């Protein structure tokens, strides 16, 4: 038994010194538990700081109250101005706020029009412009926005109910009715009036919302009226596939190029490198040749994936193919640099595989390949901007979803190439220090 215990101890020592294996056993699961737990742990951890472009053109107290509520809630961050072509800050108008959404600077815009709530209004009228680049994000924004308005503004509904009841019941009866329901109108509209109780307890209570031929049909339906207009993506054949293809493509590209790049470690271990060096080939040429091979392989893999999306889901890749190709090249450069980084910092193939799995899963989780980044904790959203996946996803979405031109995608291309350059410099320094064969 003593010998068995020594063998077990030996295995634990080896495991402890195998950092990738240790990370995949403990660190990665704990991180993913935290990440998914933060997202799905309930309303107490709802998203915060969601940016919404905002205009308030109304002078009514209700509109000002609504603006104050949205401005103080942690859920939303109201953006009231934009940077014009001259680099100056300017307040939104209806046209510029639409352009702001079309360019992808924000996913949604809320406009309170001048006639949002007048002396004769029965409810509040709002305008909502949106870019459903991510269906989950848009549904959540709409739900949270409606919840914020309805839960924080009982005064609006009290005023609207009073006006509506006086129209339906007449001035005298309406005022009497309003007195009776004043104390309970905020709780499910349970009112002690025979006529209203008859409507509410009927066999088809939904008819009061569906029957548009009767005055009672509009008793509640007009309290909050949001006119929605989709500004981007209406012409997309398959929105869901168009949104997701880029994320899965870049994640699998990272796995493929990581394996291809770390094949240098196997070649070094098997002494194949020595055979190659016996030919008139320099070590720098071996490294550069491996880099170009992986880069070309990455471009081909991404092209095949997008062509598969075109064939299987009719994703439109040809109307903006040149710009899609530019993003593919930039993403492949950055992914190839990531693979060479793994080869530079790892001593064995197993170490490279473990470290690569850790980093790729992390970048995919926080970079938007699995779910939208806006639902992540704030500090994770900041970290996501340091990942290849995030900027590749943004570039693919701009090209495929918005049809952006070359100038619009230059920031994504520049960031991806910049990441590749920094990582390549670090990798070359590591190689020259004798980590592999230079």
PAFI-516604 format. One record per residue (C-alpha): residue number from 1; residue in three letters; x, y, z. Coordinates in nm, 3 decimals. Each point is the difference from the previous one (the first is absolute). Layout:
% PAFI-516604
seq / type / east / north / up
NUM / ALA / X / Y / Z
...
***
This chain:
% PAFI-516604
seq / type / east / north / up
1 / UNK / 0.000 / 0.000 / 0.000
2 / UNK / 0.290 / 0.233 / 0.076
3 / UNK / 0.133 / -0.039 / -0.353
4 / UNK / -0.343 / 0.078 / -0.144
5 / UNK / -0.020 / 0.320 / 0.207
6 / UNK / 0.343 / 0.104 / -0.130
7 / UNK / -0.117 / -0.058 / -0.357
8 / UNK / -0.311 / 0.209 / 0.065
9 / UNK / 0.217 / 0.276 / 0.147
10 / UNK / 0.224 / -0.015 / -0.305
11 / UNK / -0.299 / 0.045 / -0.232
12 / UNK / -0.124 / 0.298 / 0.200
13 / UNK / 0.344 / 0.163 / -0.020
14 / UNK / 0.009 / -0.048 / -0.377
15 / UNK / -0.356 / 0.133 / -0.027
16 / UNK / 0.085 / 0.306 / 0.213
17 / UNK / 0.292 / 0.090 / -0.226
18 / UNK / -0.207 / -0.049 / -0.316
19 / UNK / -0.152 / 0.349 / 0.000
20 / UNK / -0.229 / -0.046 / -0.304
21 / UNK / -0.146 / -0.320 / 0.146
22 / UNK / -0.048 / 0.171 / 0.335
23 / UNK / -0.168 / 0.299 / -0.167
24 / UNK / -0.239 / -0.215 / -0.203
25 / UNK / -0.090 / -0.202 / 0.311
26 / UNK / -0.068 / 0.288 / 0.238
27 / UNK / 0.044 / 0.354 / -0.137
28 / UNK / -0.200 / -0.030 / -0.325
29 / UNK / -0.305 / -0.172 / 0.159
30 / UNK / -0.009 / 0.254 / 0.285
31 / UNK / 0.026 / 0.290 / -0.246
32 / UNK / -0.278 / -0.137 / -0.221
33 / UNK / -0.219 / -0.066 / 0.306
34 / UNK / 0.050 / 0.362 / 0.103
35 / UNK / -0.064 / 0.128 / -0.352
36 / UNK / -0.320 / -0.194 / -0.063
37 / UNK / -0.113 / 0.051 / 0.358
38 / UNK / 0.035 / 0.376 / -0.038
39 / UNK / -0.211 / -0.009 / -0.315
40 / UNK / -0.278 / -0.237 / 0.103
41 / UNK / -0.018 / 0.041 / 0.378
42 / UNK / -0.321 / 0.204 / -0.008
43 / UNK / -0.131 / 0.357 / -0.005
44 / UNK / 0.235 / 0.114 / 0.273
45 / UNK / 0.284 / -0.021 / -0.251
46 / UNK / -0.173 / 0.150 / -0.301
47 / UNK / 0.213 / 0.176 / -0.263
48 / UNK / 0.111 / 0.353 / 0.076
49 / UNK / 0.132 / 0.291 / -0.200
50 / UNK / -0.183 / -0.088 / -0.324
51 / UNK / 0.059 / 0.294 / -0.234
52 / UNK / -0.309 / 0.152 / -0.160
53 / UNK / -0.005 / 0.311 / -0.218
54 / UNK / -0.260 / 0.239 / 0.141
55 / UNK / -0.197 / 0.313 / -0.094
56 / UNK / -0.265 / 0.173 / 0.207
57 / UNK / -0.195 / 0.253 / -0.207
58 / UNK / -0.291 / 0.027 / 0.243
59 / UNK / -0.050 / 0.265 / 0.269
60 / UNK / -0.254 / -0.204 / 0.197
61 / UNK / 0.066 / -0.100 / 0.360
62 / UNK / -0.056 / -0.364 / -0.089
63 / UNK / 0.273 / 0.013 / -0.265
64 / UNK / 0.242 / 0.167 / 0.239
65 / UNK / -0.083 / -0.260 / 0.264
66 / UNK / 0.065 / -0.280 / -0.249
67 / UNK / 0.335 / 0.151 / -0.098
68 / UNK / 0.097 / 0.030 / 0.367
69 / UNK / -0.097 / -0.362 / 0.068
70 / UNK / 0.200 / -0.135 / -0.295
71 / UNK / 0.292 / 0.227 / 0.081
72 / UNK / 0.030 / -0.120 / 0.359
73 / UNK / -0.056 / -0.370 / -0.052
74 / UNK / 0.309 / -0.221 / -0.018
75 / UNK / -0.150 / -0.197 / -0.286
76 / UNK / 0.040 / 0.268 / -0.268
77 / UNK / 0.251 / 0.263 / -0.097
78 / UNK / -0.163 / 0.278 / -0.200
79 / UNK / 0.203 / 0.149 / -0.286
80 / UNK / -0.124 / 0.344 / -0.099
81 / UNK / 0.267 / 0.115 / -0.244
82 / UNK / 0.232 / -0.124 / -0.274
83 / UNK / 0.326 / 0.110 / -0.159
84 / UNK / -0.056 / 0.167 / -0.338
85 / UNK / 0.230 / -0.003 / -0.303
86 / UNK / 0.198 / 0.293 / 0.142
87 / UNK / 0.068 / -0.184 / 0.324
88 / UNK / -0.238 / 0.213 / 0.206
89 / UNK / -0.272 / -0.118 / 0.235
90 / UNK / -0.353 / 0.066 / -0.127
91 / UNK / -0.344 / -0.077 / 0.138
92 / UNK / -0.205 / -0.265 / -0.177
93 / UNK / -0.288 / 0.072 / -0.229
94 / UNK / -0.224 / -0.259 / -0.164
95 / UNK / 0.228 / -0.053 / -0.299
96 / UNK / 0.331 / -0.011 / 0.184
97 / UNK / -0.130 / -0.237 / 0.265
98 / UNK / -0.109 / -0.242 / -0.273
99 / UNK / 0.343 / 0.020 / -0.164
100 / UNK / 0.156 / -0.063 / 0.340
101 / UNK / -0.188 / -0.330 / 0.023
102 / UNK / 0.065 / -0.096 / -0.364
103 / UNK / 0.376 / 0.040 / 0.055
104 / UNK / -0.010 / -0.237 / 0.295
105 / UNK / 0.095 / 0.255 / 0.267
106 / UNK / -0.294 / -0.118 / 0.210
107 / UNK / -0.259 / -0.276 / -0.036
108 / UNK / -0.305 / 0.214 / 0.071
109 / UNK / -0.130 / 0.355 / 0.029
110 / UNK / -0.295 / 0.139 / 0.195
111 / UNK / -0.166 / 0.323 / -0.113
112 / UNK / -0.263 / 0.183 / 0.204
113 / UNK / -0.185 / 0.210 / -0.262
114 / UNK / -0.137 / 0.346 / 0.063
115 / UNK / -0.357 / -0.132 / 0.023
116 / UNK / 0.093 / -0.297 / 0.219
117 / UNK / -0.244 / 0.102 / 0.274
118 / UNK / -0.230 / 0.298 / -0.052
119 / UNK / -0.299 / 0.125 / 0.197
120 / UNK / -0.230 / -0.220 / -0.207
121 / UNK / 0.225 / -0.308 / -0.014
122 / UNK / -0.127 / -0.333 / 0.122
123 / UNK / 0.349 / -0.137 / 0.042
124 / UNK / 0.368 / 0.042 / -0.075
125 / UNK / 0.129 / -0.022 / -0.359
126 / UNK / 0.363 / -0.093 / -0.063
127 / UNK / 0.211 / -0.082 / -0.304
128 / UNK / 0.247 / -0.287 / 0.010
129 / UNK / 0.265 / -0.051 / -0.269
130 / UNK / 0.206 / -0.315 / 0.012
131 / UNK / 0.262 / -0.218 / -0.162
132 / UNK / -0.073 / -0.367 / 0.085
133 / UNK / 0.356 / -0.116 / -0.066
134 / UNK / -0.056 / -0.233 / 0.294
135 / UNK / -0.354 / -0.120 / 0.061
136 / UNK / 0.061 / -0.082 / 0.365
137 / UNK / 0.139 / 0.347 / 0.063
138 / UNK / -0.291 / 0.176 / -0.168
139 / UNK / -0.267 / -0.199 / 0.183
140 / UNK / 0.171 / 0.072 / 0.329
141 / UNK / 0.032 / 0.372 / -0.074
142 / UNK / -0.368 / 0.028 / -0.092
143 / UNK / -0.107 / -0.194 / 0.308
144 / UNK / 0.220 / 0.197 / 0.238
145 / UNK / -0.104 / 0.329 / -0.157
146 / UNK / -0.371 / -0.078 / 0.033
147 / UNK / 0.052 / -0.124 / 0.355
148 / UNK / 0.188 / 0.315 / 0.098
149 / UNK / -0.276 / 0.222 / -0.135
150 / UNK / -0.295 / -0.194 / 0.142
151 / UNK / 0.148 / -0.072 / 0.342
152 / UNK / 0.137 / 0.348 / 0.066
153 / UNK / -0.280 / 0.222 / -0.131
154 / UNK / -0.330 / -0.071 / 0.175
155 / UNK / -0.096 / 0.365 / -0.041
156 / UNK / -0.022 / -0.043 / -0.375
157 / UNK / -0.243 / -0.288 / 0.028
158 / UNK / -0.208 / 0.174 / 0.266
159 / UNK / -0.039 / 0.306 / -0.224
160 / UNK / -0.074 / -0.210 / -0.308
161 / UNK / -0.254 / -0.216 / 0.185
162 / UNK / -0.180 / 0.305 / 0.127
163 / UNK / -0.028 / 0.151 / -0.345
164 / UNK / -0.105 / -0.328 / -0.160
165 / UNK / -0.263 / -0.077 / 0.263
166 / UNK / -0.158 / 0.342 / -0.036
167 / UNK / -0.030 / -0.049 / -0.377
168 / UNK / -0.149 / -0.348 / 0.033
169 / UNK / -0.225 / 0.054 / 0.304
170 / UNK / -0.074 / 0.367 / -0.040
171 / UNK / 0.129 / 0.291 / 0.204
172 / UNK / -0.208 / -0.052 / 0.316
173 / UNK / 0.025 / -0.377 / 0.022
174 / UNK / 0.360 / 0.015 / -0.111
175 / UNK / 0.102 / 0.222 / 0.289
176 / UNK / -0.181 / -0.224 / 0.247
177 / UNK / 0.166 / -0.301 / -0.153
178 / UNK / 0.343 / 0.162 / 0.023
179 / UNK / -0.042 / 0.067 / 0.372
180 / UNK / -0.076 / -0.364 / 0.069
181 / UNK / 0.292 / -0.138 / -0.193
182 / UNK / 0.260 / 0.261 / 0.100
183 / UNK / 0.141 / -0.218 / 0.278
184 / UNK / 0.027 / -0.325 / -0.195
185 / UNK / 0.057 / 0.097 / -0.362
186 / UNK / 0.369 / -0.086 / 0.025
187 / UNK / -0.082 / -0.362 / 0.095
188 / UNK / -0.117 / -0.183 / -0.309
189 / UNK / -0.282 / 0.254 / -0.060
190 / UNK / -0.236 / -0.181 / 0.240
191 / UNK / -0.285 / 0.252 / 0.022
192 / UNK / -0.325 / -0.018 / 0.190
193 / UNK / -0.232 / 0.091 / -0.285
194 / UNK / -0.264 / -0.235 / -0.135
195 / UNK / 0.064 / 0.076 / -0.363
196 / UNK / 0.376 / -0.039 / 0.026
197 / UNK / -0.036 / -0.318 / 0.205
198 / UNK / -0.224 / -0.140 / -0.269
199 / UNK / 0.265 / 0.064 / -0.263
200 / UNK / 0.279 / -0.144 / 0.213
201 / UNK / -0.191 / -0.313 / 0.109
202 / UNK / -0.146 / -0.082 / -0.340
203 / UNK / 0.071 / -0.336 / -0.161
204 / UNK / 0.227 / 0.175 / -0.247
205 / UNK / 0.172 / 0.283 / 0.188
206 / UNK / 0.249 / 0.041 / -0.281
207 / UNK / -0.283 / 0.132 / -0.215
208 / UNK / 0.033 / 0.339 / 0.167
209 / UNK / 0.340 / 0.022 / -0.171
210 / UNK / -0.094 / -0.169 / -0.327
211 / UNK / -0.341 / 0.151 / -0.069
212 / UNK / 0.100 / 0.319 / -0.178
213 / UNK / -0.363 / 0.089 / -0.087
214 / UNK / -0.086 / 0.087 / 0.359
215 / UNK / 0.117 / 0.286 / 0.217
216 / UNK / 0.073 / -0.244 / 0.279
217 / UNK / 0.252 / -0.173 / -0.225
218 / UNK / 0.238 / 0.292 / 0.039
219 / UNK / -0.041 / 0.047 / 0.375
220 / UNK / 0.352 / -0.119 / 0.076
221 / UNK / 0.161 / -0.056 / -0.337
222 / UNK / 0.083 / 0.366 / -0.062
223 / UNK / 0.161 / 0.068 / 0.337
224 / UNK / 0.340 / -0.064 / -0.151
225 / UNK / 0.038 / 0.005 / -0.376
226 / UNK / 0.347 / -0.063 / -0.143
227 / UNK / 0.039 / 0.043 / -0.376
228 / UNK / 0.285 / -0.231 / -0.104
229 / UNK / 0.212 / 0.032 / -0.311
230 / UNK / 0.271 / -0.246 / -0.098
231 / UNK / 0.283 / 0.190 / -0.169
232 / UNK / 0.246 / -0.278 / -0.085
233 / UNK / -0.028 / -0.359 / -0.116
234 / UNK / -0.348 / 0.007 / -0.153
235 / UNK / 0.134 / -0.135 / -0.328
236 / UNK / 0.203 / -0.280 / 0.161
237 / UNK / -0.118 / -0.344 / -0.120
238 / UNK / 0.099 / -0.194 / 0.310
239 / UNK / 0.068 / 0.238 / 0.291
240 / UNK / 0.075 / -0.269 / 0.257
241 / UNK / 0.261 / -0.178 / -0.210
242 / UNK / 0.153 / 0.328 / -0.115
243 / UNK / 0.047 / 0.108 / 0.360
244 / UNK / 0.155 / -0.327 / 0.118
245 / UNK / 0.217 / -0.121 / -0.288
246 / UNK / 0.288 / 0.238 / 0.076
247 / UNK / 0.025 / -0.103 / 0.366
248 / UNK / 0.021 / -0.371 / -0.067
249 / UNK / 0.233 / 0.053 / -0.296
250 / UNK / 0.258 / 0.195 / 0.199
251 / UNK / -0.015 / -0.242 / 0.296
252 / UNK / 0.072 / -0.304 / -0.217
253 / UNK / 0.265 / 0.195 / -0.190
254 / UNK / 0.186 / 0.061 / 0.327
255 / UNK / -0.010 / -0.371 / 0.084
256 / UNK / 0.125 / -0.097 / -0.346
257 / UNK / 0.285 / 0.250 / -0.015
258 / UNK / 0.105 / -0.073 / 0.357
259 / UNK / 0.049 / -0.365 / -0.091
260 / UNK / 0.178 / 0.083 / -0.323
261 / UNK / 0.235 / 0.250 / 0.161
262 / UNK / 0.093 / -0.222 / 0.293
263 / UNK / 0.099 / -0.275 / -0.244
264 / UNK / 0.337 / 0.178 / 0.021
265 / UNK / 0.036 / -0.158 / 0.344
266 / UNK / -0.056 / -0.348 / -0.139
267 / UNK / 0.246 / 0.062 / -0.283
268 / UNK / 0.258 / 0.117 / 0.250
269 / UNK / -0.058 / -0.297 / 0.231
270 / UNK / 0.022 / -0.253 / -0.285
271 / UNK / 0.315 / 0.173 / -0.136
272 / UNK / -0.168 / 0.067 / -0.333
273 / UNK / 0.126 / 0.357 / 0.043
274 / UNK / 0.359 / -0.123 / -0.014
275 / UNK / -0.068 / -0.170 / -0.333
276 / UNK / -0.152 / 0.317 / -0.139
277 / UNK / 0.295 / 0.203 / 0.127
278 / UNK / 0.239 / -0.231 / -0.184
279 / UNK / -0.143 / 0.147 / -0.319
280 / UNK / 0.091 / 0.355 / -0.110
281 / UNK / -0.280 / 0.143 / 0.217
282 / UNK / 0.040 / 0.243 / 0.289
283 / UNK / -0.187 / -0.020 / 0.326
284 / UNK / -0.169 / 0.332 / -0.074
285 / UNK / -0.124 / -0.142 / -0.330
286 / UNK / -0.144 / -0.304 / 0.177
287 / UNK / -0.188 / 0.220 / 0.240
288 / UNK / -0.119 / 0.239 / -0.269
289 / UNK / -0.105 / -0.289 / -0.223
290 / UNK / -0.205 / -0.151 / 0.282
291 / UNK / -0.162 / 0.339 / 0.063
292 / UNK / -0.099 / 0.049 / -0.365
293 / UNK / -0.131 / -0.356 / -0.021
294 / UNK / -0.222 / 0.051 / 0.303
295 / UNK / -0.115 / 0.340 / -0.123
296 / UNK / -0.101 / -0.137 / -0.340
297 / UNK / -0.169 / -0.297 / 0.166
298 / UNK / -0.197 / 0.240 / 0.222
299 / UNK / -0.121 / 0.204 / -0.296
300 / UNK / -0.109 / -0.313 / -0.184
301 / UNK / -0.180 / -0.137 / 0.307
302 / UNK / -0.196 / 0.321 / 0.057
303 / UNK / -0.093 / 0.022 / -0.368
304 / UNK / -0.124 / -0.360 / 0.004
305 / UNK / -0.207 / 0.069 / 0.313
306 / UNK / -0.164 / 0.307 / -0.149
307 / UNK / -0.064 / -0.180 / -0.330
308 / UNK / -0.163 / -0.278 / 0.204
309 / UNK / -0.219 / 0.265 / 0.164
310 / UNK / -0.094 / 0.128 / -0.344
311 / UNK / -0.092 / -0.347 / -0.128
312 / UNK / -0.178 / -0.125 / 0.313
313 / UNK / -0.169 / 0.316 / 0.128
314 / UNK / 0.012 / 0.240 / -0.298
315 / UNK / 0.218 / 0.249 / 0.188
316 / UNK / 0.084 / 0.287 / -0.234
317 / UNK / 0.381 / 0.002 / -0.021
318 / UNK / 0.037 / 0.132 / -0.354
319 / UNK / -0.159 / 0.346 / 0.011
320 / UNK / 0.284 / 0.118 / 0.228
321 / UNK / 0.255 / -0.271 / -0.075
322 / UNK / 0.309 / 0.224 / -0.028
323 / UNK / -0.046 / 0.141 / 0.349
324 / UNK / -0.080 / -0.346 / 0.137
325 / UNK / 0.331 / -0.117 / -0.151
326 / UNK / 0.185 / 0.284 / 0.176
327 / UNK / -0.141 / -0.103 / 0.338
328 / UNK / 0.083 / -0.365 / -0.074
329 / UNK / 0.362 / 0.094 / -0.074
330 / UNK / 0.031 / 0.209 / 0.318
331 / UNK / -0.164 / -0.268 / 0.215
332 / UNK / 0.226 / -0.268 / -0.147
333 / UNK / 0.311 / 0.209 / 0.070
334 / UNK / -0.103 / 0.048 / 0.363
335 / UNK / -0.096 / -0.366 / 0.044
336 / UNK / 0.327 / -0.118 / -0.154
337 / UNK / 0.192 / 0.227 / 0.236
338 / UNK / -0.193 / -0.155 / 0.289
339 / UNK / 0.103 / -0.349 / -0.113
340 / UNK / 0.367 / 0.101 / -0.027
341 / UNK / -0.026 / 0.151 / 0.348
342 / UNK / -0.108 / -0.338 / 0.137
343 / UNK / 0.299 / -0.166 / -0.168
344 / UNK / 0.232 / 0.266 / 0.142
345 / UNK / -0.110 / -0.026 / 0.365
346 / UNK / -0.057 / -0.378 / 0.019
347 / UNK / 0.258 / -0.271 / 0.044
348 / UNK / -0.211 / -0.295 / -0.113
349 / UNK / -0.296 / -0.067 / -0.225
350 / UNK / -0.218 / -0.087 / 0.299
351 / UNK / 0.081 / 0.330 / 0.169
352 / UNK / -0.084 / 0.191 / -0.317
353 / UNK / -0.325 / -0.194 / -0.040
354 / UNK / -0.107 / 0.066 / 0.358
355 / UNK / 0.091 / 0.368 / -0.006
356 / UNK / -0.162 / 0.042 / -0.342
357 / UNK / -0.326 / -0.160 / 0.115
358 / UNK / -0.004 / 0.225 / 0.307
359 / UNK / 0.055 / 0.320 / -0.196
360 / UNK / -0.227 / -0.086 / -0.293
361 / UNK / -0.295 / -0.096 / 0.221
362 / UNK / 0.051 / 0.316 / 0.205
363 / UNK / 0.022 / 0.228 / -0.303
364 / UNK / -0.305 / -0.166 / -0.158
365 / UNK / -0.204 / 0.036 / 0.319
366 / UNK / 0.082 / 0.365 / 0.060
367 / UNK / 0.045 / 0.108 / -0.362
368 / UNK / -0.356 / -0.052 / -0.121
369 / UNK / 0.030 / -0.334 / -0.180
370 / UNK / -0.246 / -0.173 / 0.236
371 / UNK / -0.226 / 0.283 / 0.117
372 / UNK / -0.006 / 0.381 / -0.022
373 / UNK / 0.262 / 0.176 / 0.211
374 / UNK / -0.244 / 0.253 / 0.145
375 / UNK / -0.141 / -0.260 / 0.242
376 / UNK / 0.344 / -0.060 / 0.152
377 / UNK / 0.117 / 0.168 / 0.322
378 / UNK / 0.147 / 0.348 / -0.069
379 / UNK / 0.364 / -0.089 / 0.064
380 / UNK / -0.033 / -0.309 / -0.225
381 / UNK / -0.131 / 0.229 / -0.275
382 / UNK / 0.320 / 0.200 / 0.031
383 / UNK / 0.213 / -0.315 / -0.019
384 / UNK / -0.189 / -0.116 / -0.309
385 / UNK / 0.146 / 0.289 / -0.199
386 / UNK / 0.346 / -0.153 / 0.039
387 / UNK / -0.104 / -0.318 / -0.183
388 / UNK / 0.036 / -0.095 / -0.366
389 / UNK / -0.353 / -0.143 / 0.001
390 / UNK / -0.164 / 0.331 / 0.096
391 / UNK / 0.155 / 0.208 / -0.278
392 / UNK / -0.043 / -0.273 / -0.260
393 / UNK / -0.368 / -0.031 / 0.094
394 / UNK / -0.050 / 0.377 / -0.023
395 / UNK / 0.163 / 0.005 / -0.342
396 / UNK / -0.206 / -0.290 / -0.134
397 / UNK / -0.321 / 0.158 / 0.131
398 / UNK / 0.079 / 0.335 / -0.158
399 / UNK / 0.062 / -0.161 / -0.337
400 / UNK / -0.277 / -0.262 / -0.009
401 / UNK / -0.268 / 0.175 / 0.205
402 / UNK / 0.045 / 0.369 / -0.076
403 / UNK / 0.176 / -0.021 / -0.336
404 / UNK / 0.268 / 0.241 / 0.124
405 / UNK / 0.261 / 0.139 / -0.237
406 / UNK / 0.378 / -0.022 / 0.020
407 / UNK / 0.039 / 0.321 / 0.199
408 / UNK / -0.251 / -0.118 / 0.259
409 / UNK / 0.184 / -0.327 / 0.068
410 / UNK / 0.352 / 0.148 / 0.008
411 / UNK / -0.002 / 0.028 / 0.382
412 / UNK / -0.068 / -0.375 / 0.033
413 / UNK / 0.267 / -0.085 / -0.256
414 / UNK / 0.249 / 0.230 / 0.169
415 / UNK / -0.062 / -0.145 / 0.346
416 / UNK / 0.029 / -0.361 / -0.121
417 / UNK / 0.322 / 0.071 / -0.191
418 / UNK / 0.133 / 0.191 / 0.302
419 / UNK / -0.072 / -0.297 / 0.225
420 / UNK / 0.177 / -0.228 / -0.249
421 / UNK / 0.306 / 0.228 / -0.010
422 / UNK / 0.035 / 0.021 / 0.379
423 / UNK / -0.041 / -0.374 / 0.050
424 / UNK / 0.240 / -0.077 / -0.288
425 / UNK / 0.272 / 0.221 / 0.148
426 / UNK / -0.037 / -0.171 / 0.336
427 / UNK / 0.008 / -0.346 / -0.160
428 / UNK / 0.315 / 0.076 / -0.201
429 / UNK / 0.177 / 0.120 / 0.314
430 / UNK / -0.097 / -0.321 / 0.176
431 / UNK / 0.120 / -0.214 / -0.290
432 / UNK / 0.335 / 0.181 / -0.011
433 / UNK / 0.053 / -0.066 / 0.371
434 / UNK / 0.018 / -0.370 / -0.084
435 / UNK / -0.347 / -0.106 / 0.102
436 / UNK / -0.033 / -0.205 / -0.320
437 / UNK / 0.280 / -0.019 / -0.254
438 / UNK / 0.123 / 0.353 / -0.072
***
